[in-house]
Amino acid sequence: MYGTFWALVPPVLAIILALITKETYTSLFVGILVGALFVAGFQPVAALDTMINDGFIGAIADGWNAGIFMFLVLLGIMVALINSAGGSAAFGRWAASHVRTRVGALLATFLLGVLIFIDDYFNCLTVGSVMRPVTDSQRISRAKLAFIIDATAAPICMIAPVSSWAAAVSATAQDLNTGISGIQLFIRAIPYNFYSLLTIVFVIALSVLGFDYGPMAAAELRARQGELGALSAEDDENNPRASIWDMLFPVLVLILFCILGMMYVGGFWSGASVIDSFADTDASVGLPWGCIVALLITYVYLLCRRVITFKEASACITKGFVAMVPSMLILTFALTLKNMTGALGAADYVAGLVKGAADGLFAMLPAVIFLVALGLAFASGTSWGTFGILIPIVLPVFENNPELLMIGISACLAGAVCGDHISPISDTTIMASAGANVDHVEHVSTQLPYALTVAGVSFVCYIIAGFVQNWILCLAIGVVLTVGVLLILRARSGNAAEAEA
């Protein structure tokens, strides 16, 4: 079964079960079990050994994963500390009096997501914790909040030269024969990254037009009736001594020290430039580094402000950890499923598909690469793994056509982001659910039609780009198509509402 279609069966099975049953943990475990049976040749004892040692223990023991788990716990403690001090409630009161419209709340959330472009994990959890009071005050569903968080996480990081994603792409391409550095390749690929760029257009247009479609429309209708869809109760203490600075100061300190942490790990204080320090950083070390410093400063600040007692602040340690347990559990299962998929040779199977397509569909190949990257990232739940597999395959295919090479690289990156965006087993998608405190399957099902709309327009743009090779014209066509599709959908939703009335 190695290197065949069967390598993609376990993740696809888990995704289908999750969407049908709405049971994330059970669905992921079934996918892991099926993958282990495939790897072990259907021998029960060997399958159990594979699942435990190569799967769960391998996922937890990995240094990168351990660092991200630590970051999750620290950020959970930070959020619990701010909530217990009354900072979130104070910020919510301020937002209710200053952000007067739903459009304003949506665009403010989008803008904050764009500004925090350093890392997708950091983006998801920070934007969620800051903007929940704002969107709640305008009765915007948590599912809609999760969509905007997710849409400004990976897609924005993928077009930001100073980000952990730029570092990952640069590292992948650094030792390949491209004639330019890895970071230069990343920057030159940005104009053709249609999925990321059109996602920005989509979110702004959807917010301004003020409508929804698909499962999101039902979630928004429930939110207007008071059912926001929060996964669990959130204890925002209504402390009369608290002010909005009890929310803003910790967040600003967190942003500052996470950036400094990533620069420190990347060697900035050892002589590296800002860009090189981000290119060489390790987010799994830099983010916990910054978060723990910010947490200590916040701890002292809130105690000095006398908005929280020492006992209450200490209780936030366990409270924050408990709040992150569901996300950590889903992430553990998802990482274990990725290990099973990797052991089955999914990468080799996809590489064969791309090389086969290159023989007869040269001008169409960017569109084909986009679909292959999307499918692989969707099934595996990892965009970094996807472009890590595909970039070395794409480079030799276009070695005699530099412009088409940039389009092919961009298609690879865009498809990886898109697949990651819609995959239930993607760590970024899981983080977005945690940031909005919404049921994970609800987040996946409500954002799927939105992401697929942008993906469809992006696919058309890559077909055109393969022949035209002009990013300005292709992007302009993409913007027109994105807005046009939304206008058509709004007209249809209006007609449907009139018919029901």
Phi, psi and omega per residue, in radians:
M1 nan -0.127 -3.089
Y2 -1.178 2.306 3.067
G3 1.236 0.395 3.115
T4 -2.098 -3.130 3.119
F5 -0.985 -0.497 -3.090
W6 -1.116 -0.342 3.122
A7 -1.135 -0.444 -3.129
L8 -1.639 -0.112 -3.089
V9 -1.128 -0.825 -3.112
P10 -0.988 -0.880 3.128
P11 -1.156 -0.660 3.122
V12 -1.115 -0.725 3.103
L13 -1.068 -0.773 3.133
A14 -1.083 -0.719 -3.123
I15 -1.162 -0.786 -3.141
I16 -1.091 -0.780 3.123
L17 -1.085 -0.705 -3.133
A18 -1.112 -0.711 -3.128
L19 -1.242 -0.554 -3.112
I20 -1.420 -0.852 -3.014
T21 -1.562 -0.316 -3.050
K22 1.125 0.277 3.129
E23 -1.876 1.722 -3.016
T24 -1.201 -0.860 -3.046
Y25 -1.089 -0.851 -3.118
T26 -1.091 -0.741 -3.113
S27 -1.105 -0.770 3.116
L28 -1.130 -0.679 3.141
F29 -1.143 -0.682 3.101
V30 -1.078 -0.755 3.100
G31 -1.070 -0.727 3.112
I32 -1.101 -0.780 -3.118
L33 -1.101 -0.778 3.122
V34 -1.108 -0.735 3.103
G35 -1.073 -0.739 3.125
A36 -1.119 -0.685 3.106
L37 -1.126 -0.695 3.100
F38 -1.095 -0.809 -3.105
V39 -1.094 -0.700 -3.058
A40 -1.562 0.131 3.132
G41 1.155 0.579 3.091
F42 1.125 0.457 3.014
Q43 -1.637 2.019 -2.981
P44 -0.991 -0.820 -3.097
V45 -1.152 -0.776 3.123
A46 -1.136 -0.624 3.122
A47 -1.141 -0.723 3.121
L48 -1.125 -0.726 3.117
D49 -1.108 -0.742 3.116
T50 -1.107 -0.762 -3.101
M51 -1.120 -0.701 -3.089
I52 -1.377 -0.922 -3.032
N53 -1.334 -0.929 -3.100
D54 -1.416 -0.407 -3.095
G55 -1.610 -1.464 -3.022
F56 -1.139 -0.867 -3.110
I57 -1.158 -0.684 3.098
G58 -1.075 -0.672 -3.141
A59 -1.213 -0.752 -3.081
I60 -1.302 -0.627 -3.069
A61 -1.360 -0.295 3.140
D62 -1.044 2.317 -3.072
G63 -1.056 -0.750 3.127
W64 -1.066 -0.863 -3.114
N65 -1.074 -0.714 3.132
A66 -1.070 -0.691 3.109
G67 -1.121 -0.689 3.133
I68 -1.216 -0.660 3.062
F69 -1.061 -0.749 3.122
M70 -1.084 -0.742 3.118
F71 -1.082 -0.714 3.105
L72 -1.043 -0.831 -3.121
V73 -1.102 -0.799 -3.127
L74 -1.086 -0.715 -3.138
L75 -1.229 -0.602 3.058
G76 -1.085 -0.700 3.089
I77 -1.143 -0.718 3.113
M78 -1.044 -0.814 -3.138
V79 -1.111 -0.751 3.117
A80 -1.085 -0.666 3.131
L81 -1.135 -0.779 3.130
I82 -1.137 -0.739 3.131
N83 -1.115 -0.784 -3.107
S84 -1.155 -0.539 3.117
A85 -1.358 -0.194 -3.138
G86 1.597 0.104 -3.130
G87 -1.119 -0.719 -3.138
S88 -1.148 -0.746 3.128
A89 -1.129 -0.702 3.116
A90 -1.133 -0.710 3.100
F91 -1.150 -0.664 3.097
G92 -1.090 -0.719 3.110
R93 -1.135 -0.719 3.110
W94 -1.125 -0.755 -3.114
A95 -1.123 -0.686 -3.124
A96 -1.081 -0.514 -3.121
S97 -1.601 -0.257 -3.088
H98 -1.971 -0.596 3.086
V99 -1.715 1.772 -2.924
R100 -1.631 -0.237 -3.033
T101 -2.242 2.796 3.077
R102 -1.146 -0.702 3.133
V103 -1.066 -0.750 3.113
G104 -1.070 -0.722 3.134
A105 -1.148 -0.729 -3.137
L106 -1.159 -0.780 -3.123
L107 -1.228 -0.583 3.079
A108 -1.132 -0.713 3.086
T109 -1.108 -0.767 3.111
F110 -1.065 -0.784 -3.111
L111 -1.103 -0.751 3.115
L112 -1.099 -0.696 3.111
G113 -1.086 -0.667 3.116
V114 -1.192 -0.679 -3.099
L115 -1.184 -0.555 3.137
I116 -1.657 1.296 -3.036
F117 -1.716 0.055 -3.023
I118 -1.143 -0.778 -3.068
D119 -2.686 2.489 -3.062
D120 -1.215 -0.686 3.111
Y121 -1.081 -0.849 3.133
F122 -1.033 -0.753 3.125
N123 -1.026 -0.915 -3.050
C124 -1.004 -0.873 -3.023
L125 -1.342 -0.595 -3.139
T126 -1.281 -0.863 -3.139
V127 -1.060 -0.701 3.140
G128 -1.082 -0.848 -3.084
S129 -1.180 -0.592 -3.119
V130 -1.330 -0.725 -2.960
M131 -1.643 -0.124 3.114
R132 -0.992 -0.791 3.110
P133 -1.081 -0.587 -3.110
V134 -1.214 -0.869 -3.125
T135 -1.223 -0.595 3.098
D136 -1.094 -0.653 -3.114
S137 -1.159 -0.409 3.118
Q138 -1.791 0.188 3.138
R139 0.944 0.848 3.002
I140 -1.677 2.299 -3.055
S141 -1.106 2.651 3.072
R142 -1.135 -0.496 3.090
A143 -1.126 -0.698 3.116
K144 -1.198 -0.693 3.071
L145 -1.055 -0.785 -3.141
A146 -1.085 -0.653 3.115
F147 -1.102 -0.801 -3.122
I148 -1.164 -0.681 3.076
I149 -1.033 -0.850 -3.111
D150 -1.136 -0.662 -3.106
A151 -1.241 -0.365 3.122
T152 -1.870 0.206 3.116
A153 -1.667 -1.618 -3.101
A154 -1.033 -0.792 -3.135
P155 -1.034 -0.646 3.125
I156 -1.314 -0.750 3.118
C157 -1.032 -0.552 -3.097
M158 -1.285 -0.220 3.079
I159 -2.086 0.273 3.100
A160 -1.851 1.985 -3.097
P161 -1.080 -0.442 3.107
V162 -1.870 1.504 -3.121
S163 -2.812 2.891 3.114
S164 -1.160 -0.492 3.132
W165 -1.258 -0.698 3.058
A166 -1.047 -0.676 3.106
A167 -1.094 -0.729 -3.114
A168 -1.146 -0.780 3.126
V169 -1.136 -0.754 -3.137
S170 -1.054 -0.758 -3.137
A171 -1.123 -0.645 3.141
T172 -1.145 -0.707 -3.035
A173 -1.643 -0.108 -2.981
Q174 -1.059 -0.742 -3.043
D175 -1.686 0.160 3.121
L176 -1.622 2.758 -3.056
N177 -1.464 1.369 -3.129
T178 -1.864 -0.274 -3.112
G179 1.494 -0.140 3.112
I180 -2.378 2.904 -3.139
S181 -1.270 2.893 -3.135
G182 -1.094 -0.726 -3.124
I183 -1.212 -0.584 3.066
Q184 -1.148 -0.690 3.083
L185 -1.075 -0.756 3.131
F186 -1.056 -0.817 -3.100
I187 -1.141 -0.740 -3.127
R188 -1.194 -0.369 3.133
A189 -1.473 -0.231 -3.052
I190 -1.031 -0.822 -3.077
P191 -1.029 -0.474 -3.139
Y192 -1.663 0.096 3.122
N193 -1.444 1.321 -2.975
F194 -1.120 -0.623 -3.095
Y195 -1.118 -0.809 -3.139
S196 -1.124 -0.800 -3.099
L197 -1.173 -0.722 -3.117
L198 -1.314 -0.406 3.034
T199 -1.106 -0.674 3.073
I200 -1.067 -0.819 3.112
V201 -1.049 -0.741 -3.091
F202 -1.101 -0.835 -3.090
V203 -1.109 -0.773 3.137
I204 -1.122 -0.821 -3.114
A205 -1.116 -0.728 -3.138
L206 -1.130 -0.696 3.133
S207 -1.150 -0.771 -3.109
V208 -1.219 -0.708 -3.131
L209 -1.215 -0.439 3.001
G210 1.215 0.753 3.063
F211 -2.520 2.947 3.086
D212 -2.430 2.837 3.100
Y213 -2.502 2.877 -3.109
G214 1.234 -2.759 -3.134
P215 -1.019 -0.458 3.137
M216 -1.118 -0.591 3.137
A217 -1.080 -0.703 3.118
A218 -1.181 -0.693 3.122
A219 -1.119 -0.697 3.121
E220 -1.201 -0.614 3.099
L221 -1.125 -0.743 3.093
R222 -1.129 -0.641 -3.140
A223 -1.121 -0.688 3.116
R224 -1.125 -0.415 3.111
Q225 -1.597 0.068 3.061
G226 1.833 -0.090 3.136
E227 -1.705 1.585 -3.058
L228 -1.287 -0.401 3.109
G229 1.563 0.390 3.090
A230 -1.132 2.454 -3.066
L231 -1.209 -0.641 -3.117
S232 -2.598 2.893 -3.134
A233 -1.152 2.485 3.132
E234 -2.040 2.088 -3.071
D235 -1.531 1.529 3.073
D236 -1.630 1.812 -3.088
E237 -1.168 2.279 3.141
N238 -1.582 1.305 -3.069
N239 -1.524 2.056 -3.113
P240 -1.117 -0.389 3.139
R241 -1.408 -0.290 -3.058
A242 -1.306 2.619 3.060
S243 -2.287 3.034 -3.114
I244 -1.131 -0.380 3.121
W245 -1.223 -0.325 3.054
D246 -1.286 -0.188 3.005
M247 -1.800 -0.823 -3.028
L248 -1.230 -0.746 -3.105
F249 -1.041 -0.871 3.105
P250 -1.044 -0.677 -3.129
V251 -1.171 -0.753 3.122
L252 -1.120 -0.705 3.090
V253 -1.127 -0.693 3.128
L254 -1.092 -0.814 3.133
I255 -1.064 -0.819 -3.107
L256 -1.039 -0.859 -3.032
F257 -1.362 -0.443 3.028
C258 -1.189 -0.692 3.058
I259 -1.111 -0.815 3.115
L260 -1.090 -0.662 3.124
G261 -1.097 -0.750 3.124
M262 -1.188 -0.646 3.090
M263 -1.171 -0.687 3.136
Y264 -1.098 -0.827 -3.139
V265 -1.119 -0.578 3.136
G266 -1.373 -0.053 3.050
G267 1.620 0.382 -3.113
F268 -1.072 -0.718 -3.121
W269 -1.435 0.068 3.033
S270 -1.875 0.173 3.065
G271 1.958 -0.103 -3.141
A272 -1.302 2.627 3.073
S273 -1.272 2.974 3.137
V274 -1.046 -0.837 -3.108
I275 -1.120 -0.761 -3.135
D276 -1.163 -0.606 -3.139
S277 -1.170 -0.620 3.060
F278 -1.301 -0.578 3.117
A279 -1.173 -0.553 -3.075
D280 -1.780 0.097 -3.055
T281 -1.337 2.961 3.046
D282 -2.224 1.829 -3.053
A283 -1.065 -0.512 -3.119
S284 -1.216 -0.278 3.057
V285 -1.809 -0.782 -3.081
G286 -1.124 -0.708 -3.121
L287 -1.181 -0.832 3.042
P288 -1.077 -0.631 3.100
W289 -0.995 -0.894 -3.133
G290 -1.200 -0.662 -3.062
C291 -1.186 -0.684 -3.098
I292 -1.232 -0.612 3.060
V293 -1.156 -0.796 3.135
A294 -1.095 -0.640 -3.141
L295 -1.143 -0.742 3.124
L296 -1.121 -0.734 3.117
I297 -1.134 -0.750 3.127
T298 -1.105 -0.714 3.127
Y299 -0.988 -0.872 -3.131
V300 -1.176 -0.735 -3.112
Y301 -1.039 -0.839 -3.092
L302 -1.216 -0.585 3.062
L303 -1.170 -0.743 3.103
C304 -1.138 -0.564 3.105
R305 -1.304 -0.237 -3.137
R306 1.031 0.614 3.042
V307 -1.699 -0.063 3.126
I308 -2.675 2.548 3.113
T309 -1.553 2.880 3.134
F310 -1.062 -0.701 -3.133
K311 -1.146 -0.757 3.125
E312 -1.135 -0.698 3.126
A313 -1.142 -0.688 3.129
S314 -1.165 -0.601 3.126
A315 -1.150 -0.384 -3.134
C316 -1.206 -0.324 3.137
I317 -1.110 -0.896 3.123
T318 -1.265 -0.625 -3.134
K319 -1.081 -0.759 3.128
G320 -1.169 -0.673 3.108
F321 -1.111 -0.816 -3.132
V322 -1.056 -0.672 -3.126
A323 -1.105 -0.491 -3.099
M324 -1.650 -0.069 -3.109
V325 -1.017 -0.815 3.130
P326 -1.018 -0.759 3.140
S327 -1.149 -0.704 3.136
M328 -1.162 -0.626 3.128
L329 -1.185 -0.796 3.105
I330 -1.081 -0.739 -3.129
L331 -1.121 -0.680 3.099
T332 -1.089 -0.791 3.122
F333 -1.111 -0.752 -3.120
A334 -1.118 -0.736 3.120
L335 -1.148 -0.645 3.095
T336 -1.137 -0.712 3.103
L337 -1.109 -0.657 3.074
K338 -1.072 -0.691 3.108
N339 -1.079 -0.709 3.116
M340 -1.136 -0.731 3.132
T341 -1.115 -0.722 3.107
G342 -1.124 -0.674 3.133
A343 -1.167 -0.396 -3.141
L344 -1.550 -0.025 3.059
G345 1.382 0.630 3.112
A346 -1.053 -0.622 -3.123
A347 -1.089 -0.758 -3.136
D348 -1.156 -0.642 3.130
Y349 -1.132 -0.797 -3.130
V350 -1.178 -0.655 3.101
A351 -1.043 -0.693 3.097
G352 -1.122 -0.671 3.114
L353 -1.085 -0.793 -3.106
V354 -1.145 -0.770 -3.132
K355 -1.132 -0.613 3.083
G356 -1.164 -0.694 -3.133
A357 -1.203 -0.508 -3.078
A358 -1.154 -0.370 -3.069
D359 -1.258 -0.546 -3.032
G360 -2.249 -0.006 -3.057
L361 -2.295 0.924 -2.957
F362 -1.082 -0.921 -3.120
A363 -1.175 -0.497 3.138
M364 -1.507 -0.088 -2.996
L365 -1.065 -0.658 3.079
P366 -0.990 -0.713 3.104
A367 -1.147 -0.684 3.119
V368 -1.152 -0.753 3.117
I369 -1.062 -0.722 3.110
F370 -1.007 -0.800 -3.133
L371 -1.181 -0.726 3.140
V372 -1.119 -0.779 3.126
A373 -1.117 -0.728 3.109
L374 -1.030 -0.848 -3.114
G375 -1.115 -0.722 -3.128
L376 -1.178 -0.759 3.134
A377 -1.169 -0.648 3.109
F378 -1.112 -0.769 -3.090
A379 -1.323 -0.597 -3.075
S380 -1.642 -0.392 -3.137
G381 1.354 0.250 -3.131
T382 -2.338 2.093 3.065
S383 -1.402 -0.638 3.135
W384 -1.103 -0.756 3.092
G385 -1.122 -0.608 -3.113
T386 -1.160 -0.918 -3.128
F387 -1.283 -0.382 3.030
G388 -1.136 -0.556 3.100
I389 -1.386 -0.781 -2.935
L390 -1.475 -0.581 -3.095
I391 -1.013 -0.807 3.098
P392 -1.109 -0.401 3.112
I393 -1.426 -0.650 -3.073
V394 -1.254 -0.653 -3.043
L395 -0.984 -0.867 -3.130
P396 -1.151 -0.483 -3.101
V397 -1.121 -0.663 -3.047
F398 -1.936 0.404 -3.017
E399 -1.088 -0.389 -3.137
N400 -1.731 0.114 -3.132
N401 -2.424 1.533 -3.034
P402 -1.010 -0.716 -3.109
E403 -1.171 -0.762 3.112
L404 -1.188 -0.473 3.061
L405 -1.083 -0.796 3.129
M406 -1.090 -0.691 3.124
I407 -1.139 -0.731 3.127
G408 -1.132 -0.744 3.081
I409 -1.074 -0.781 3.134
S410 -1.087 -0.717 3.121
A411 -1.091 -0.675 3.095
C412 -1.096 -0.827 -3.127
L413 -1.174 -0.732 -3.130
A414 -1.141 -0.763 3.113
G415 -1.118 -0.652 3.109
A416 -1.117 -0.746 3.115
V417 -1.134 -0.765 -3.123
C418 -1.085 -0.831 3.129
G419 -1.085 -0.698 3.076
D420 -1.108 -0.660 -3.088
H421 -1.130 -0.610 -3.037
I422 -1.814 -0.054 -3.074
S423 -1.430 2.247 3.093
P424 -1.154 -0.349 -3.102
I425 -1.784 0.175 3.081
S426 -1.323 2.380 3.134
D427 -1.130 -0.608 3.118
T428 -1.160 -0.707 3.095
T429 -1.110 -0.697 3.100
I430 -1.116 -0.716 3.117
M431 -1.122 -0.673 3.118
A432 -1.111 -0.713 3.077
S433 -1.089 -0.730 3.129
A434 -1.164 -0.712 -3.131
G435 -1.096 -0.661 3.131
A436 -1.550 -0.128 -3.079
N437 0.941 0.954 -3.113
V438 -2.238 2.710 3.098
D439 -0.996 2.305 -3.018
H440 -1.099 -0.779 -3.119
V441 -1.149 -0.623 3.090
E442 -1.116 -0.711 3.095
H443 -1.067 -0.796 -3.114
V444 -1.104 -0.825 -3.061
S445 -1.220 -0.574 -3.120
T446 -1.367 -0.553 -3.113
Q447 -1.547 -0.252 -3.076
L448 -0.994 -0.860 3.122
P449 -1.061 -0.608 3.141
Y450 -1.167 -0.847 -3.122
A451 -1.133 -0.668 3.128
L452 -1.201 -0.534 3.058
T453 -1.075 -0.846 3.120
V454 -1.153 -0.653 3.132
A455 -1.102 -0.701 3.118
G456 -1.097 -0.772 3.109
V457 -1.145 -0.701 3.129
S458 -1.094 -0.697 3.120
F459 -1.054 -0.761 3.096
V460 -1.074 -0.723 3.132
C461 -1.097 -0.649 3.138
Y462 -1.273 -0.535 3.023
I463 -1.094 -0.818 3.136
I464 -1.141 -0.743 -3.097
A465 -1.086 -0.558 3.124
G466 -1.087 -0.471 -3.133
F467 -1.793 -0.683 -3.046
V468 -1.503 -0.736 3.130
Q469 0.993 0.794 3.080
N470 -2.378 1.886 -2.991
W471 -1.209 -0.536 -3.136
I472 -1.140 -0.835 3.130
L473 -1.111 -0.778 -3.109
C474 -1.137 -0.726 3.137
L475 -1.177 -0.685 3.091
A476 -1.067 -0.750 3.087
I477 -1.082 -0.718 3.125
G478 -1.091 -0.733 3.117
V479 -1.104 -0.790 3.131
V480 -1.076 -0.770 -3.134
L481 -1.131 -0.727 -3.125
T482 -1.082 -0.873 3.139
V483 -1.153 -0.691 3.136
G484 -1.086 -0.758 3.112
V485 -1.073 -0.740 3.137
L486 -1.127 -0.690 3.115
L487 -1.125 -0.701 3.105
I488 -1.135 -0.771 3.136
L489 -1.129 -0.650 3.106
R490 -1.147 -0.723 3.116
A491 -1.095 -0.709 3.134
R492 -1.187 -0.686 3.121
S493 -1.166 -0.618 3.083
G494 -1.169 -0.732 3.096
N495 -1.110 -0.683 3.134
A496 -1.128 -0.707 3.124
A497 -1.128 -0.711 3.124
E498 -1.145 -0.649 3.135
A499 -1.162 -0.671 3.107
E500 -1.198 -0.574 3.117
A501 -1.228 nan nan
